[in-house]
Amino acid sequence: MKKYSVLFDLDAEEDLFDIYRYVVLNDSTERADKLFTSLKNACYKLKSIPLQGNVPTELFEIGVVEFRELRYKPYRIIYSIESTSVMVHCILDGRRDIQSILQERLLR
């Protein structure tokens, strides 16, 4: 089975830390640590099965199919597959306006 490397672009890293900060401020450091670890682990599972995600509906509707998403709780992990790498572009709270965020970030 082919193994992929999982990389995080700067936006995705910032998303992770923003989520962490939010949970620390609104809940606890313990829960923030657990969520941070769980989100990173979900991303690293893409090493062996990167095609497990689907094309985000918001992007599919406008004909953009090179991005995929993996869902973890309310979070949506948006990534692309590039040769032997999985590039994580965003980790977003699915309760937010995903359409405008994706257009702003991925279609620049």
MODELLER restraints for C-alpha pairs under 7 A, 6 or more apart:
rsr = mdl.restraints
at = mdl.atoms
rsr.add(forms.Gaussian(group=physical.xy_distance, feature=features.Distance(at['CA:2:A'], at['CA:48:A']), mean=6.70, stdev=0.5))
rsr.add(forms.Gaussian(group=physical.xy_distance, feature=features.Distance(at['CA:3:A'], at['CA:47:A']), mean=5.44, stdev=0.5))
rsr.add(forms.Gaussian(group=physical.xy_distance, feature=features.Distance(at['CA:3:A'], at['CA:48:A']), mean=5.17, stdev=0.5))
rsr.add(forms.Gaussian(group=physical.xy_distance, feature=features.Distance(at['CA:4:A'], at['CA:47:A']), mean=4.57, stdev=0.5))
rsr.add(forms.Gaussian(group=physical.xy_distance, feature=features.Distance(at['CA:4:A'], at['CA:48:A']), mean=6.42, stdev=0.5))
rsr.add(forms.Gaussian(group=physical.xy_distance, feature=features.Distance(at['CA:4:A'], at['CA:84:A']), mean=4.99, stdev=0.5))
rsr.add(forms.Gaussian(group=physical.xy_distance, feature=features.Distance(at['CA:4:A'], at['CA:85:A']), mean=4.97, stdev=0.5))
rsr.add(forms.Gaussian(group=physical.xy_distance, feature=features.Distance(at['CA:4:A'], at['CA:86:A']), mean=6.42, stdev=0.5))
rsr.add(forms.Gaussian(group=physical.xy_distance, feature=features.Distance(at['CA:5:A'], at['CA:47:A']), mean=5.85, stdev=0.5))
rsr.add(forms.Gaussian(group=physical.xy_distance, feature=features.Distance(at['CA:5:A'], at['CA:84:A']), mean=6.54, stdev=0.5))
rsr.add(forms.Gaussian(group=physical.xy_distance, feature=features.Distance(at['CA:5:A'], at['CA:85:A']), mean=4.68, stdev=0.5))
rsr.add(forms.Gaussian(group=physical.xy_distance, feature=features.Distance(at['CA:5:A'], at['CA:86:A']), mean=6.05, stdev=0.5))
rsr.add(forms.Gaussian(group=physical.xy_distance, feature=features.Distance(at['CA:6:A'], at['CA:44:A']), mean=6.19, stdev=0.5))
rsr.add(forms.Gaussian(group=physical.xy_distance, feature=features.Distance(at['CA:6:A'], at['CA:47:A']), mean=6.17, stdev=0.5))
rsr.add(forms.Gaussian(group=physical.xy_distance, feature=features.Distance(at['CA:6:A'], at['CA:85:A']), mean=5.83, stdev=0.5))
rsr.add(forms.Gaussian(group=physical.xy_distance, feature=features.Distance(at['CA:6:A'], at['CA:86:A']), mean=4.76, stdev=0.5))
rsr.add(forms.Gaussian(group=physical.xy_distance, feature=features.Distance(at['CA:6:A'], at['CA:87:A']), mean=6.05, stdev=0.5))
rsr.add(forms.Gaussian(group=physical.xy_distance, feature=features.Distance(at['CA:7:A'], at['CA:86:A']), mean=6.11, stdev=0.5))
rsr.add(forms.Gaussian(group=physical.xy_distance, feature=features.Distance(at['CA:7:A'], at['CA:87:A']), mean=4.90, stdev=0.5))
rsr.add(forms.Gaussian(group=physical.xy_distance, feature=features.Distance(at['CA:7:A'], at['CA:88:A']), mean=6.05, stdev=0.5))
rsr.add(forms.Gaussian(group=physical.xy_distance, feature=features.Distance(at['CA:8:A'], at['CA:87:A']), mean=5.78, stdev=0.5))
rsr.add(forms.Gaussian(group=physical.xy_distance, feature=features.Distance(at['CA:8:A'], at['CA:88:A']), mean=4.77, stdev=0.5))
rsr.add(forms.Gaussian(group=physical.xy_distance, feature=features.Distance(at['CA:8:A'], at['CA:89:A']), mean=6.48, stdev=0.5))
rsr.add(forms.Gaussian(group=physical.xy_distance, feature=features.Distance(at['CA:9:A'], at['CA:87:A']), mean=6.86, stdev=0.5))
rsr.add(forms.Gaussian(group=physical.xy_distance, feature=features.Distance(at['CA:9:A'], at['CA:88:A']), mean=6.23, stdev=0.5))
rsr.add(forms.Gaussian(group=physical.xy_distance, feature=features.Distance(at['CA:9:A'], at['CA:89:A']), mean=5.64, stdev=0.5))
rsr.add(forms.Gaussian(group=physical.xy_distance, feature=features.Distance(at['CA:11:A'], at['CA:89:A']), mean=6.27, stdev=0.5))
rsr.add(forms.Gaussian(group=physical.xy_distance, feature=features.Distance(at['CA:11:A'], at['CA:90:A']), mean=6.14, stdev=0.5))
rsr.add(forms.Gaussian(group=physical.xy_distance, feature=features.Distance(at['CA:12:A'], at['CA:88:A']), mean=6.27, stdev=0.5))
rsr.add(forms.Gaussian(group=physical.xy_distance, feature=features.Distance(at['CA:12:A'], at['CA:89:A']), mean=5.09, stdev=0.5))
rsr.add(forms.Gaussian(group=physical.xy_distance, feature=features.Distance(at['CA:12:A'], at['CA:90:A']), mean=4.37, stdev=0.5))
rsr.add(forms.Gaussian(group=physical.xy_distance, feature=features.Distance(at['CA:12:A'], at['CA:91:A']), mean=5.72, stdev=0.5))
rsr.add(forms.Gaussian(group=physical.xy_distance, feature=features.Distance(at['CA:15:A'], at['CA:90:A']), mean=6.60, stdev=0.5))
rsr.add(forms.Gaussian(group=physical.xy_distance, feature=features.Distance(at['CA:15:A'], at['CA:91:A']), mean=5.65, stdev=0.5))
rsr.add(forms.Gaussian(group=physical.xy_distance, feature=features.Distance(at['CA:15:A'], at['CA:92:A']), mean=6.93, stdev=0.5))
rsr.add(forms.Gaussian(group=physical.xy_distance, feature=features.Distance(at['CA:16:A'], at['CA:36:A']), mean=6.85, stdev=0.5))
rsr.add(forms.Gaussian(group=physical.xy_distance, feature=features.Distance(at['CA:16:A'], at['CA:91:A']), mean=6.62, stdev=0.5))
rsr.add(forms.Gaussian(group=physical.xy_distance, feature=features.Distance(at['CA:20:A'], at['CA:32:A']), mean=5.18, stdev=0.5))
rsr.add(forms.Gaussian(group=physical.xy_distance, feature=features.Distance(at['CA:20:A'], at['CA:36:A']), mean=6.28, stdev=0.5))
rsr.add(forms.Gaussian(group=physical.xy_distance, feature=features.Distance(at['CA:23:A'], at['CA:32:A']), mean=5.17, stdev=0.5))
rsr.add(forms.Gaussian(group=physical.xy_distance, feature=features.Distance(at['CA:24:A'], at['CA:32:A']), mean=5.57, stdev=0.5))
rsr.add(forms.Gaussian(group=physical.xy_distance, feature=features.Distance(at['CA:50:A'], at['CA:86:A']), mean=7.00, stdev=0.5))
rsr.add(forms.Gaussian(group=physical.xy_distance, feature=features.Distance(at['CA:53:A'], at['CA:68:A']), mean=5.55, stdev=0.5))
rsr.add(forms.Gaussian(group=physical.xy_distance, feature=features.Distance(at['CA:53:A'], at['CA:69:A']), mean=4.98, stdev=0.5))
rsr.add(forms.Gaussian(group=physical.xy_distance, feature=features.Distance(at['CA:53:A'], at['CA:70:A']), mean=4.88, stdev=0.5))
rsr.add(forms.Gaussian(group=physical.xy_distance, feature=features.Distance(at['CA:54:A'], at['CA:68:A']), mean=5.06, stdev=0.5))
rsr.add(forms.Gaussian(group=physical.xy_distance, feature=features.Distance(at['CA:54:A'], at['CA:69:A']), mean=5.48, stdev=0.5))
rsr.add(forms.Gaussian(group=physical.xy_distance, feature=features.Distance(at['CA:55:A'], at['CA:65:A']), mean=6.01, stdev=0.5))
rsr.add(forms.Gaussian(group=physical.xy_distance, feature=features.Distance(at['CA:55:A'], at['CA:67:A']), mean=5.92, stdev=0.5))
rsr.add(forms.Gaussian(group=physical.xy_distance, feature=features.Distance(at['CA:55:A'], at['CA:68:A']), mean=4.31, stdev=0.5))
rsr.add(forms.Gaussian(group=physical.xy_distance, feature=features.Distance(at['CA:55:A'], at['CA:69:A']), mean=6.07, stdev=0.5))
rsr.add(forms.Gaussian(group=physical.xy_distance, feature=features.Distance(at['CA:56:A'], at['CA:68:A']), mean=6.05, stdev=0.5))
rsr.add(forms.Gaussian(group=physical.xy_distance, feature=features.Distance(at['CA:56:A'], at['CA:69:A']), mean=5.93, stdev=0.5))
rsr.add(forms.Gaussian(group=physical.xy_distance, feature=features.Distance(at['CA:58:A'], at['CA:99:A']), mean=5.72, stdev=0.5))
rsr.add(forms.Gaussian(group=physical.xy_distance, feature=features.Distance(at['CA:59:A'], at['CA:65:A']), mean=6.70, stdev=0.5))
rsr.add(forms.Gaussian(group=physical.xy_distance, feature=features.Distance(at['CA:66:A'], at['CA:80:A']), mean=6.30, stdev=0.5))
rsr.add(forms.Gaussian(group=physical.xy_distance, feature=features.Distance(at['CA:67:A'], at['CA:78:A']), mean=6.66, stdev=0.5))
rsr.add(forms.Gaussian(group=physical.xy_distance, feature=features.Distance(at['CA:67:A'], at['CA:79:A']), mean=5.60, stdev=0.5))
rsr.add(forms.Gaussian(group=physical.xy_distance, feature=features.Distance(at['CA:67:A'], at['CA:80:A']), mean=4.75, stdev=0.5))
rsr.add(forms.Gaussian(group=physical.xy_distance, feature=features.Distance(at['CA:68:A'], at['CA:78:A']), mean=5.74, stdev=0.5))
rsr.add(forms.Gaussian(group=physical.xy_distance, feature=features.Distance(at['CA:68:A'], at['CA:79:A']), mean=5.39, stdev=0.5))
rsr.add(forms.Gaussian(group=physical.xy_distance, feature=features.Distance(at['CA:68:A'], at['CA:80:A']), mean=5.98, stdev=0.5))
rsr.add(forms.Gaussian(group=physical.xy_distance, feature=features.Distance(at['CA:69:A'], at['CA:76:A']), mean=6.33, stdev=0.5))
rsr.add(forms.Gaussian(group=physical.xy_distance, feature=features.Distance(at['CA:69:A'], at['CA:77:A']), mean=5.29, stdev=0.5))
rsr.add(forms.Gaussian(group=physical.xy_distance, feature=features.Distance(at['CA:69:A'], at['CA:78:A']), mean=4.43, stdev=0.5))
rsr.add(forms.Gaussian(group=physical.xy_distance, feature=features.Distance(at['CA:69:A'], at['CA:79:A']), mean=6.07, stdev=0.5))
rsr.add(forms.Gaussian(group=physical.xy_distance, feature=features.Distance(at['CA:70:A'], at['CA:76:A']), mean=5.87, stdev=0.5))
rsr.add(forms.Gaussian(group=physical.xy_distance, feature=features.Distance(at['CA:70:A'], at['CA:77:A']), mean=5.06, stdev=0.5))
rsr.add(forms.Gaussian(group=physical.xy_distance, feature=features.Distance(at['CA:70:A'], at['CA:78:A']), mean=6.65, stdev=0.5))
rsr.add(forms.Gaussian(group=physical.xy_distance, feature=features.Distance(at['CA:71:A'], at['CA:77:A']), mean=6.07, stdev=0.5))
rsr.add(forms.Gaussian(group=physical.xy_distance, feature=features.Distance(at['CA:74:A'], at['CA:93:A']), mean=5.74, stdev=0.5))
rsr.add(forms.Gaussian(group=physical.xy_distance, feature=features.Distance(at['CA:74:A'], at['CA:94:A']), mean=5.15, stdev=0.5))
rsr.add(forms.Gaussian(group=physical.xy_distance, feature=features.Distance(at['CA:74:A'], at['CA:95:A']), mean=6.85, stdev=0.5))
rsr.add(forms.Gaussian(group=physical.xy_distance, feature=features.Distance(at['CA:75:A'], at['CA:91:A']), mean=6.51, stdev=0.5))
rsr.add(forms.Gaussian(group=physical.xy_distance, feature=features.Distance(at['CA:75:A'], at['CA:92:A']), mean=5.35, stdev=0.5))
rsr.add(forms.Gaussian(group=physical.xy_distance, feature=features.Distance(at['CA:75:A'], at['CA:93:A']), mean=4.46, stdev=0.5))
rsr.add(forms.Gaussian(group=physical.xy_distance, feature=features.Distance(at['CA:75:A'], at['CA:94:A']), mean=5.19, stdev=0.5))
rsr.add(forms.Gaussian(group=physical.xy_distance, feature=features.Distance(at['CA:76:A'], at['CA:91:A']), mean=5.63, stdev=0.5))
rsr.add(forms.Gaussian(group=physical.xy_distance, feature=features.Distance(at['CA:76:A'], at['CA:92:A']), mean=5.19, stdev=0.5))
rsr.add(forms.Gaussian(group=physical.xy_distance, feature=features.Distance(at['CA:76:A'], at['CA:93:A']), mean=6.30, stdev=0.5))
rsr.add(forms.Gaussian(group=physical.xy_distance, feature=features.Distance(at['CA:76:A'], at['CA:94:A']), mean=5.84, stdev=0.5))
rsr.add(forms.Gaussian(group=physical.xy_distance, feature=features.Distance(at['CA:77:A'], at['CA:90:A']), mean=5.77, stdev=0.5))
rsr.add(forms.Gaussian(group=physical.xy_distance, feature=features.Distance(at['CA:77:A'], at['CA:91:A']), mean=4.50, stdev=0.5))
rsr.add(forms.Gaussian(group=physical.xy_distance, feature=features.Distance(at['CA:77:A'], at['CA:92:A']), mean=6.52, stdev=0.5))
rsr.add(forms.Gaussian(group=physical.xy_distance, feature=features.Distance(at['CA:78:A'], at['CA:88:A']), mean=6.02, stdev=0.5))
rsr.add(forms.Gaussian(group=physical.xy_distance, feature=features.Distance(at['CA:78:A'], at['CA:89:A']), mean=5.62, stdev=0.5))
rsr.add(forms.Gaussian(group=physical.xy_distance, feature=features.Distance(at['CA:78:A'], at['CA:90:A']), mean=5.11, stdev=0.5))
rsr.add(forms.Gaussian(group=physical.xy_distance, feature=features.Distance(at['CA:78:A'], at['CA:91:A']), mean=6.38, stdev=0.5))
rsr.add(forms.Gaussian(group=physical.xy_distance, feature=features.Distance(at['CA:79:A'], at['CA:86:A']), mean=6.66, stdev=0.5))
rsr.add(forms.Gaussian(group=physical.xy_distance, feature=features.Distance(at['CA:79:A'], at['CA:87:A']), mean=5.40, stdev=0.5))
rsr.add(forms.Gaussian(group=physical.xy_distance, feature=features.Distance(at['CA:79:A'], at['CA:88:A']), mean=4.23, stdev=0.5))
rsr.add(forms.Gaussian(group=physical.xy_distance, feature=features.Distance(at['CA:79:A'], at['CA:89:A']), mean=5.28, stdev=0.5))
rsr.add(forms.Gaussian(group=physical.xy_distance, feature=features.Distance(at['CA:80:A'], at['CA:86:A']), mean=5.79, stdev=0.5))
rsr.add(forms.Gaussian(group=physical.xy_distance, feature=features.Distance(at['CA:80:A'], at['CA:87:A']), mean=5.33, stdev=0.5))
rsr.add(forms.Gaussian(group=physical.xy_distance, feature=features.Distance(at['CA:80:A'], at['CA:88:A']), mean=6.65, stdev=0.5))
rsr.add(forms.Gaussian(group=physical.xy_distance, feature=features.Distance(at['CA:81:A'], at['CA:87:A']), mean=6.28, stdev=0.5))
